[in-house]
Amino acid sequence: MIVANLLMRPVRTALSVTAVAVEVVLIILVVGLTHGMVQDTALRTQGVGADIMVQPQTTSILLGLSGSPMPIQIADRLRELSQVKAVAPVMVQASSSGGVTLIYGIEKKSFDAVGGGFRFLEGHDLGASEEVLVDDIYARANHIRAGQTIQLLNQSLRVAGVVEHGKGARIFMQLDALQDLMGSIGKVSVFFVKGANPGQTAPALEQIRQVLPNYQVRDMQEFMSLMTASNLPGLNNFITVMIGLAVAIGLLVIFVTMYSAIAERTREIGILKSMGASKKCVINIVLRETTILTLLGIGMGIGLSYLIRILIGVIFPTLPILITGDWLLRACLIALAASLVGASYPAFRASRQDPIQALAYE
Amino acid sequence: MSEIIQVVSLHKIFRAGKMEVPALRGVNLRVEEGEFISIVGPSGCGKSTLLHIIGGLTSPTTGRVIVDGMELGRMNDAQRTEMRRQKIGFVFQRFNLLPTLTAFGNIAMASHIAGRGNGTSRTEMQAVVRLLGLEDRLRHRPAELSGGEQQRVAIARAVVNHPKLLLADEPTGNLDTTNSEVVLNMLLELNHNFGQTILLITHNPEVATFTDRIVNMRDGHILEN
């Protein structure tokens, strides 16, 4: 009977299934995009190859939001430490041209000493101050080849080379050139430090903390553990608001669908009641119908999410979407709960219908 | 034979705002198990209300209604629902089949609601279907059946759980003469062959001639037996 009812109004059924699918897609993609961006940033920072990061005490863990308040001379003090092998001072600047992206201002020699250098896919190393390196994902997303000129920070900059992604930022330029552009001569955002003993960061951490007691000194393990959506200001609120919107869509559509279905089937409910169907039985029928609609919507939503992720990967390669089993399950449960809440009033109303009035309904 | 229906001083008053409309004004009625009885009267005389009360679809205002030993006035909505499920079968003038289900689905739904699930054996179902001549129409939806066929499906649905009491509300009201006779003969057969107690209401005295006993109603009263 439930399946027959759903097939009786195919357009309404399709609309409801689509609404639930939109709800699921919204949850999976918003969370996936947020977590994907955070994870991508974390992995790229880890990819610099440093063991330790040194930042000012009060700055954000998100490097692009940190500004550049530290004097570059700190690098020399760090290099003097016995537990430090190499130090790369880096200025981090966010750019909004071609989507929000990070630019690292680097001293090529020290950056290579910490991370082992770039792998070039095209072109050559940084030379002149108006040259930049871009990673392959940025190049693909913006259709850029080595030798081309791009507009960045209101400047025309030449792409010297395309490097393999995963070394912190998507765009790199000479440190002094970036400092000059931003008016922060002699200032940097972060020091990436390579310890003297591979795999043993504790002695280096201790030494650095003694020398720089008022700075944040973290090893990469701690940094990675902090780079989650829940640790980043506002992200959780954003996710909650978006999930709330998605739930509202699903709940309202299911409510309207089941409410109109109940109104349309008033007479049928009367028939069922005349046959001895209890209130519980009527509620059960409505909620089972809702559950089937929702499960179809969930299936469609999960399929669409993966499809959209593939499409986004092709069209916007710099936007990583992380779909995890944990959030797939949560999206399913949220959609199911929202649907059941949306259907509960129509179900309750149906169960309370007077059989005689319902049978007389035209 | 024992009494299956006992109605004593039954009153039913409908309230519309401040207006009170008495539908039943002290009805007394007794029906023996196995009887085929008709209640005849014009529209608005209260016969449908009486049938609905006996069937537990609505409650009396005052008076006693006892069906198969159970007093309806003392039962709550859930208990009346349970009684309908176990003891009553309804046949309506407008057939009232579920439009999305096939004839078979409609009959099976009654078993499902009665908690028999698939427990209604194939033999039982087949016997009812054969008796009502529906073998070839089981896969059809109500919209694909004639009025007579729809009413036969409705009767099959009403009797498939072997109810103690079959209540028929103008069962031939929407049928032509030929189909009316077919349906009435089937009810007669159910009564004669299976001892099915049937209470039928109609405004048509000709229909009433098929039954064992005729009760006339006017203005909420029983006139004579």
Interface residues (C-beta under 8 A of the other chain):
Chain A: M1 A4 N5 L7 M8 R267 E268 G270 I271 L272 K273 S274 M275 G276 A277 S278 K279 C281 D354 P355 I356 L359
Chain B: H52 G55 L57 T58 A78 T81 E82 M83 R84 R85 Q86 I88 F90 F92 N96 L97 L98 P99 T100 L101 G105 M109 A110 I113 A114 R157
